[in-house]
């Protein structure tokens, strides 16, 4: 009705026409920014819908679920097919297994109902992977192309130090060091040390405890290393630690060197200045000063030779037949009235000392 229109005048009419399209299916899939983040030189065609994955590590199953709605009054069947598509990043060309799998390849969507679609991503290598798929309604000219993309993020699990150097240790001695396995992720990770990487045949030189375990999210795990050299030689190995989900193991370099004291103690002949006798280690030797008068002094010169590669300390201790060891300040004042000079010192390799 329009005001101020004369009586009997025909009402004004405007004819309106239009059309509406109702889709056969509606994909309840959240938007993805993968197309903007994609590093390929070839841009992604806008016709592709993207199903985006992010995997924390390799050899782990990642699942993406979404619904497809049938808004029509008729039921229909659908099918997912793997398409060749353009050149895809990470596309397996060497016969390796496709990391993507659709577990709902076929099905029926009833009128006004939803159907849950499930895709899985199980990467075996790090990097970016892409796959092209086509969703088709059977018996209808209705197709929707999809790109399924996955990105592998390497878990931030490692060791607090890249190497351990035990330095030089005497044969049979033990050196101990503690390293920590760190986990900067929000989930736990299990680890295992490969014994073959640091233990060969025969008696082991390096031991690790524990050899396996689980490091919790945002925490560290202590691991003790014990180095016990049994031969005079340098030790250098790369200890391999396998962390679940990591494509490559964590490597810890361990170094050390075993050495032995090579000492020779000999008695010098005072008359000729030549070596007259060698003192054998572990054998009770007799050194005879002969018959002496009161207040008479005699000396015997010992030659201490260091035939090894490293310096060592030495110390003389004089123990009488009865009683305890004599303190250094009273040597020579009480029986057996023997004094040694110098009483202690450092035998440098390649040199000789002369305690008297």
C-alpha positions as CSV (number, residue, x, y, z in Angstrom):
1,X,0.0,0.0,0.0
2,X,1.2,3.5,-0.9
3,X,-0.1,6.6,0.8
4,X,-1.9,9.3,-1.1
5,X,-2.8,7.0,-4.0
6,X,-6.1,7.6,-5.7
7,X,-8.9,5.2,-5.1
8,X,-9.3,2.6,-7.9
9,X,-5.7,3.0,-9.1
10,X,-4.0,-0.3,-9.7
11,X,-1.2,-1.2,-7.2
12,X,2.4,-1.0,-8.4
13,X,4.0,-4.4,-9.0
14,X,7.7,-5.3,-9.5
15,X,8.5,-8.7,-10.9
16,X,11.5,-10.4,-9.2
17,X,13.3,-13.5,-10.6
18,X,16.3,-15.4,-9.3
19,X,18.0,-18.8,-9.0
20,X,19.8,-20.6,-6.2
21,X,22.4,-23.3,-6.3
22,X,22.5,-25.9,-3.6
23,X,25.8,-27.8,-3.4
24,X,25.7,-31.6,-3.4
25,X,28.1,-31.6,-0.5
26,X,29.6,-29.3,2.0
27,X,33.1,-29.8,3.4
28,X,33.5,-28.8,7.1
29,X,37.2,-28.4,6.8
30,X,39.0,-25.5,8.6
31,X,41.0,-23.1,6.4
32,X,44.7,-23.7,5.9
33,X,47.6,-21.3,5.4
34,X,49.7,-24.0,3.7
35,X,49.4,-22.4,0.3
36,X,51.0,-19.2,1.6
37,X,53.7,-21.1,3.4
38,X,54.5,-23.4,0.5
39,X,58.1,-23.0,-0.8
40,X,57.5,-24.5,-4.2
41,X,58.3,-22.3,-7.2
42,X,54.9,-23.4,-8.7
43,X,52.0,-21.7,-7.0
44,X,49.1,-23.9,-5.9
45,X,46.0,-23.7,-8.0
46,X,43.1,-22.1,-6.0
47,X,40.8,-25.0,-7.0
48,X,42.5,-27.2,-4.5
49,X,41.2,-27.6,-0.9
50,X,44.1,-28.3,1.5
51,X,44.3,-30.9,4.2
52,X,47.3,-29.9,6.3
53,X,49.3,-32.0,8.7
54,X,52.2,-31.3,11.0
55,X,54.1,-34.3,12.4
56,X,56.4,-34.1,15.4
57,X,59.0,-36.6,14.2
58,X,59.0,-39.5,11.8
59,X,57.3,-43.0,11.9
60,X,54.4,-41.7,13.9
61,X,50.8,-41.8,12.8
62,X,49.0,-38.4,12.5
63,X,45.3,-38.3,11.9
64,X,43.1,-35.6,10.4
65,X,39.3,-35.9,10.6
66,X,36.6,-33.7,9.1
67,X,32.9,-34.1,8.1
68,X,31.2,-33.9,4.7
69,X,27.5,-32.9,4.8
70,X,24.9,-33.9,2.2
71,X,22.4,-31.0,2.2
72,X,20.2,-32.6,-0.6
73,X,17.1,-34.8,-0.3
74,X,18.8,-37.7,-1.9
75,X,21.5,-40.1,-0.8
76,X,24.6,-40.6,-2.9
77,X,27.9,-42.6,-2.9
78,X,31.3,-41.0,-2.9
79,X,34.9,-42.1,-3.7
80,X,38.4,-40.7,-2.9
81,X,41.0,-41.4,-5.6
82,X,44.7,-40.6,-5.6
83,X,45.6,-38.2,-8.4
84,X,49.0,-37.7,-10.1
85,X,48.5,-33.9,-10.2
86,X,51.4,-31.4,-10.6
87,X,54.9,-32.0,-9.3
88,X,54.5,-32.4,-5.6
89,X,57.1,-31.7,-2.9
90,X,58.4,-34.9,-1.2
91,X,56.5,-37.0,-3.8
92,X,58.0,-40.6,-3.6
93,X,59.8,-41.3,-6.8
94,X,62.0,-44.2,-5.6
95,X,59.3,-46.6,-4.9
96,X,59.1,-45.7,-1.3
97,X,55.7,-45.9,0.5
98,X,53.3,-43.0,0.2
99,X,53.1,-41.3,3.7
100,X,49.4,-40.4,3.2
101,X,46.4,-42.8,3.4
102,X,42.7,-42.3,3.3
103,X,40.8,-44.8,5.5
104,X,37.4,-43.8,4.2
105,X,37.9,-44.3,0.4
106,X,34.3,-45.1,-0.3
107,X,30.9,-44.6,1.4
108,X,27.4,-43.4,1.3
109,X,26.1,-40.0,2.6
110,X,22.4,-40.0,3.4
111,X,20.2,-36.9,3.0
112,X,20.8,-34.3,5.6
113,X,23.5,-36.4,7.2
114,X,27.3,-36.0,7.7
115,X,30.0,-38.5,6.9
116,X,33.4,-38.4,8.8
117,X,36.4,-38.5,6.5
118,X,39.7,-39.7,7.9
119,X,43.2,-39.2,6.5
120,X,46.5,-40.5,8.0
121,X,50.0,-39.2,7.6
122,X,52.9,-41.5,8.6
123,X,56.2,-40.0,7.4
124,X,59.3,-42.0,7.2
125,X,61.6,-39.1,6.2
126,X,61.8,-35.5,7.3
127,X,60.8,-32.5,5.2
128,X,57.6,-31.6,3.4
129,X,55.4,-34.1,1.6
130,X,52.4,-33.5,-0.7
131,X,49.8,-35.7,-2.3
132,X,46.9,-34.9,-4.6
133,X,43.4,-36.5,-4.2
134,X,40.0,-36.2,-5.9
135,X,36.6,-36.4,-4.1
136,X,33.9,-37.6,-6.5
137,X,30.2,-38.2,-6.2
138,X,29.4,-41.4,-8.0
139,X,27.0,-40.9,-10.9
140,X,27.1,-37.1,-10.7
141,X,29.4,-34.6,-12.3
142,X,30.6,-33.4,-9.0
143,X,34.3,-33.5,-8.2
144,X,36.5,-31.5,-5.7
145,X,40.3,-31.7,-5.9
146,X,42.3,-31.8,-2.7
147,X,46.0,-31.4,-1.8
148,X,47.1,-33.3,1.3
149,X,50.2,-31.8,2.7
150,X,52.4,-32.8,5.6
151,X,55.4,-31.2,7.3
152,X,57.8,-33.0,9.6
153,X,59.1,-31.1,12.6
154,X,62.2,-32.7,14.1
155,X,61.7,-33.3,17.9
156,X,63.9,-31.0,20.0
157,X,65.5,-33.8,21.9
158,X,69.3,-34.0,22.3
159,X,72.2,-33.9,24.8
160,X,73.4,-31.0,26.8
161,X,77.0,-31.4,25.5
162,X,78.3,-32.7,22.1
163,X,81.3,-34.5,23.5
164,X,83.0,-35.8,26.6
165,X,86.8,-35.9,27.1
166,X,88.1,-38.1,29.9
167,X,91.6,-37.0,29.3
168,X,94.5,-39.4,30.3
169,X,93.8,-42.1,32.9
170,X,96.0,-44.6,34.5
171,X,95.2,-48.2,33.3
172,X,92.6,-49.7,35.6
173,X,91.5,-46.3,37.0
174,X,87.9,-45.1,36.4
175,X,86.7,-41.7,35.1
176,X,83.1,-40.7,35.6
177,X,81.1,-38.1,33.7
178,X,77.4,-37.3,33.7
179,X,75.6,-35.9,30.7
180,X,71.9,-35.0,30.4
181,X,69.4,-35.9,27.6
182,X,67.1,-32.8,27.2
183,X,63.6,-32.7,25.9
184,X,62.2,-29.4,24.9
185,X,58.9,-30.8,23.6
186,X,55.5,-31.1,25.3
187,X,55.4,-34.9,25.1
188,X,57.8,-37.6,26.4
189,X,60.3,-39.4,24.2
190,X,62.0,-42.7,24.7
191,X,65.7,-43.3,24.0
192,X,68.1,-46.2,23.6
193,X,71.9,-46.3,23.4
194,X,73.3,-48.5,20.7
195,X,75.9,-50.7,22.6
196,X,77.5,-51.7,19.3
197,X,78.6,-48.1,18.8
198,X,80.8,-48.0,21.9
199,X,81.5,-51.6,22.9
200,X,83.6,-53.9,20.8
201,X,84.8,-57.4,21.4
202,X,86.5,-58.2,24.7
203,X,86.4,-56.3,27.9
204,X,84.4,-53.0,27.5
205,X,86.3,-49.8,28.1
206,X,83.2,-47.5,28.2
207,X,80.0,-48.2,30.1
208,X,76.8,-46.2,30.1
209,X,74.0,-46.3,32.7
210,X,71.1,-46.4,32.0
211,X,71.2,-47.6,28.4
212,X,67.5,-46.7,27.8
213,X,64.8,-44.7,29.3
214,X,62.1,-42.0,28.9
215,X,62.7,-38.3,29.2
216,X,59.6,-36.4,30.2
217,X,58.3,-33.3,28.5
218,X,60.3,-30.2,29.3
219,X,62.8,-32.1,31.5
220,X,66.3,-33.6,31.4
221,X,67.5,-37.2,32.1
222,X,70.9,-37.9,33.6
223,X,73.1,-40.5,32.1
224,X,76.4,-41.6,33.7
225,X,79.5,-42.6,31.6
226,X,82.4,-44.6,33.1
227,X,85.7,-44.8,31.3
228,X,88.1,-47.5,32.4
229,X,91.1,-47.9,30.1
230,X,92.8,-51.4,29.8
231,X,95.4,-50.6,27.1
232,X,97.8,-47.9,26.4
233,X,96.1,-46.3,23.5
234,X,93.8,-43.4,22.6
235,X,90.0,-44.1,22.8
236,X,87.7,-42.2,20.5
237,X,84.2,-43.3,19.5
238,X,80.8,-41.8,18.5
239,X,78.1,-43.1,20.9
240,X,74.8,-43.5,19.1
241,X,71.6,-42.7,20.9
242,X,68.3,-43.6,19.1
243,X,65.4,-41.3,20.0
244,X,61.9,-42.4,19.1
245,X,60.4,-40.3,16.2
246,X,63.8,-38.7,15.3
247,X,64.9,-39.6,11.8
248,X,68.6,-39.5,12.7
249,X,70.2,-40.6,16.0
250,X,71.8,-38.3,18.5
251,X,75.6,-38.6,18.5
252,X,77.9,-38.1,21.5
253,X,81.7,-38.1,20.9
254,X,83.7,-39.7,23.7
255,X,87.5,-39.5,24.0
256,X,90.0,-40.7,26.5
257,X,93.5,-42.2,26.7
258,X,95.0,-44.9,28.9
259,X,98.5,-44.8,30.1
260,X,100.8,-46.9,32.3
261,X,103.7,-45.9,34.6
262,X,106.9,-47.1,33.0
263,X,109.5,-46.7,35.8
264,X,112.9,-48.3,36.1
265,X,114.8,-48.1,39.5
266,X,118.5,-49.0,39.3
267,X,121.5,-48.8,41.6
268,X,124.7,-47.1,40.4
269,X,128.1,-48.5,41.2
270,X,130.0,-45.7,43.0
271,X,133.4,-46.9,41.8
272,X,132.6,-47.1,38.1
273,X,129.5,-44.9,37.8
274,X,127.7,-47.7,35.9
275,X,124.5,-49.4,36.7
276,X,125.2,-52.4,38.8
277,X,121.7,-53.6,39.6
278,X,118.0,-53.2,38.7
279,X,115.4,-53.1,41.4
280,X,112.4,-55.3,40.5
281,X,108.9,-54.1,41.4
282,X,107.0,-56.3,43.8
283,X,110.1,-58.1,44.9
284,X,111.7,-57.6,48.4
285,X,115.2,-56.4,47.5
286,X,118.2,-56.1,49.9
287,X,120.4,-53.0,49.9
288,X,123.5,-53.6,52.1
289,X,125.6,-50.6,53.3
290,X,128.1,-53.1,54.8
291,X,129.9,-52.8,58.1
292,X,130.1,-49.2,59.3
293,X,131.6,-47.3,62.3
294,X,129.6,-44.9,64.4
295,X,129.0,-41.5,62.8
296,X,130.2,-42.8,59.5
297,X,128.1,-42.0,56.4
298,X,127.8,-43.9,53.2
299,X,125.5,-43.4,50.3
300,X,123.9,-45.4,47.6
301,X,122.8,-43.7,44.4
302,X,119.5,-44.8,42.8
303,X,118.6,-43.9,39.2
304,X,114.9,-43.5,38.7
305,X,114.0,-43.4,35.1
306,X,110.7,-42.5,33.5
307,X,110.4,-44.4,30.3
308,X,106.7,-43.6,29.7
309,X,105.0,-40.7,27.9
310,X,103.7,-38.9,31.0
311,X,105.1,-37.5,34.2
312,X,104.5,-39.3,37.5
313,X,104.9,-38.5,41.2
314,X,107.1,-40.6,43.5
315,X,107.5,-40.8,47.2
316,X,110.0,-42.7,49.4
317,X,108.7,-44.3,52.6
318,X,111.2,-45.9,55.1
319,X,109.7,-48.5,57.4
320,X,111.9,-50.0,60.1
321,X,111.7,-53.7,60.9
322,X,109.6,-52.8,63.9
323,X,107.4,-49.8,64.4
324,X,105.6,-47.6,62.0
325,X,106.6,-45.5,59.1
326,X,109.0,-42.7,60.0
327,X,107.8,-39.1,59.4
328,X,109.8,-37.2,56.9
329,X,111.2,-34.7,59.5
330,X,112.8,-37.5,61.6
331,X,114.4,-39.6,58.9
332,X,117.9,-40.4,59.8
333,X,117.5,-39.4,63.5
334,X,116.2,-42.7,64.7
335,X,116.8,-46.3,63.6
336,X,117.5,-47.4,61.0
337,X,119.3,-44.0,60.6
338,X,118.6,-43.8,56.8
339,X,117.8,-40.6,55.0
340,X,116.6,-40.2,51.4
341,X,117.1,-37.0,49.4
342,X,114.9,-36.0,47.7
343,X,112.1,-37.8,49.6
344,X,109.5,-37.1,46.9
345,X,109.2,-35.4,43.5
346,X,108.0,-35.6,39.9
347,X,109.7,-38.0,37.5
348,X,109.4,-36.3,34.1
349,X,109.2,-38.5,31.1
350,X,112.5,-39.0,29.3
351,X,114.6,-37.9,32.3
352,X,116.3,-39.4,35.3
353,X,116.3,-38.4,39.0
354,X,118.9,-39.4,41.5
355,X,117.5,-40.0,45.0
356,X,120.4,-40.6,47.5
